Amino acid sequence: QVQLVESGGGLVQPGGSLRLSCAASGSISNIYAKGWYRQAPGKQRELVASITAGPGTNYADSVKGRFTISRDNAKNTVYLQMNSLKPEDTAVYYCNFKTLDAPYDYWGQGTQVTVSS
């Protein structure tokens, strides 16, 4: 089965930067959106950023001006550049691909981002 493999998480000080990557292990057809979600302890999963086929981008208000989503369609890869990180950005980050065909959603395994001094 095709899997999404994430990398780039870790520990960073407030104001620092990280770049997350997510790549499919095989071919996935009819992808129309790629995105990043995050989940902090005791909180619901939330959409952080997405990029669609147009292309168009969308960001949560809490990360606008600090995070940038990008993609390389030939590699089936999506990236999240995170700058000016804050402690409230601490969470497990999950990448996601949406497809027109079943199963409609593919998810990465999650990568921990911790922002602390």
QUIZIPE-V248464 format. One record per residue. N is the residue number from 1. RES is the residue in one small letter. PHI is phi in degrees with one decimal (* if undefined). BURIAL is b if it has 24 or more other ideal C-beta (glycine too) atoms within 12 Angstrom, else e. D_LAST is the distance of its C-alpha to the last C-alpha in Angstrom with 2 decimals. Layout:
N_RES_PHI_BURIAL_D_LAST, N_RES_PHI_BURIAL_D_LAST
This chain:
1_q_*_e_39.80, 2_v_-75.9_e_37.48, 3_q_-126.8_e_33.73, 4_l_-101.3_b_30.65, 5_v_-113.9_b_28.15, 6_e_-101.6_b_24.50, 7_s_-153.6_b_22.04, 8_g_108.7_b_18.87, 9_g_-72.2_b_16.16, 10_g_162.1_e_13.08, 11_l_-100.9_e_9.33, 12_v_-143.7_b_7.78, 13_q_-78.4_e_5.09, 14_p_-52.4_e_6.55, 15_g_89.3_e_9.96, 16_g_-83.2_e_10.45, 17_s_-133.1_e_13.47, 18_l_-142.7_b_15.08, 19_r_-125.2_b_18.79, 20_l_-95.1_b_20.36, 21_s_-126.9_b_23.99, 22_c_-146.3_b_26.67, 23_a_-129.5_b_30.18, 24_a_-75.8_b_33.30, 25_s_-79.8_e_34.99, 26_g_-157.2_e_38.40, 27_s_-76.7_e_40.36, 28_i_-128.9_b_39.78, 29_s_-95.9_e_42.41, 30_n_57.9_e_42.36, 31_i_-76.9_b_38.65, 32_y_-115.4_b_38.39, 33_a_-155.7_b_34.68, 34_k_-129.2_b_31.34, 35_g_-161.0_b_28.06, 36_w_-127.7_b_24.59, 37_y_-118.4_b_23.78, 38_r_-143.2_b_20.75, 39_q_-140.0_e_20.62, 40_a_-93.9_e_17.94, 41_p_-55.0_e_18.84, 42_g_75.2_e_21.85, 43_k_-122.4_e_22.37, 44_q_-76.6_e_24.99, 45_r_-62.9_e_24.66, 46_e_-131.3_b_24.51, 47_l_-75.1_b_25.62, 48_v_-95.9_b_23.02, 49_a_-159.1_b_25.41, 50_s_-143.8_b_28.90, 51_i_-137.4_b_31.45, 52_t_-115.4_e_35.18, 53_a_-67.2_e_38.31, 54_g_-46.0_e_39.42, 55_p_-89.6_e_36.70, 56_g_-137.4_e_34.73, 57_t_-124.8_b_31.08, 58_n_-143.7_e_29.45, 59_y_-132.2_b_25.92, 60_a_-63.6_b_24.43, 61_d_-55.9_e_24.13, 62_s_-68.3_e_20.40, 63_v_-118.4_b_19.83, 64_k_-58.2_e_22.78, 65_g_85.3_e_22.25, 66_r_-116.1_b_18.96, 67_f_-109.2_b_20.18, 68_t_-134.9_b_23.41, 69_i_-99.1_b_25.55, 70_s_-147.0_b_28.20, 71_r_-147.8_b_30.71, 72_d_-129.8_e_33.20, 73_n_-64.1_e_36.14, 74_a_-62.3_e_38.02, 75_k_-100.5_e_35.27, 76_n_49.6_b_34.52, 77_t_-124.0_b_30.87, 78_v_-128.8_b_28.31, 79_y_-125.4_b_24.98, 80_l_-133.8_b_22.01, 81_q_-88.2_b_20.17, 82_m_-116.8_b_16.90, 83_n_-117.0_e_15.65, 84_s_49.6_e_13.47, 85_l_-65.6_b_11.37, 86_k_-119.5_b_10.21, 87_p_-54.9_e_8.77, 88_e_-71.2_e_12.54, 89_d_-79.7_b_13.23, 90_t_-61.3_b_12.10, 91_a_-177.5_b_15.56, 92_v_-89.6_b_18.18, 93_y_-104.3_b_19.87, 94_y_-121.0_b_23.64, 95_c_-88.8_b_26.04, 96_n_-148.9_b_29.52, 97_f_-115.0_b_32.93, 98_k_-109.7_b_35.77, 99_t_-127.4_e_39.37, 100_l_-72.2_e_42.83, 101_d_-102.9_e_44.08, 102_a_-56.3_e_43.19, 103_p_-87.4_e_40.64, 104_y_78.1_e_39.27, 105_d_-132.4_e_35.59, 106_y_-121.4_b_33.74, 107_w_-125.8_b_30.20, 108_g_-77.8_b_27.61, 109_q_-78.9_e_26.19, 110_g_94.8_b_22.67, 111_t_-136.6_b_19.44, 112_q_-80.1_b_16.02, 113_v_-117.5_b_13.23, 114_t_-122.8_b_9.77, 115_v_-113.3_b_7.17, 116_s_-158.6_e_3.78, 117_s_-93.7_e_0.00
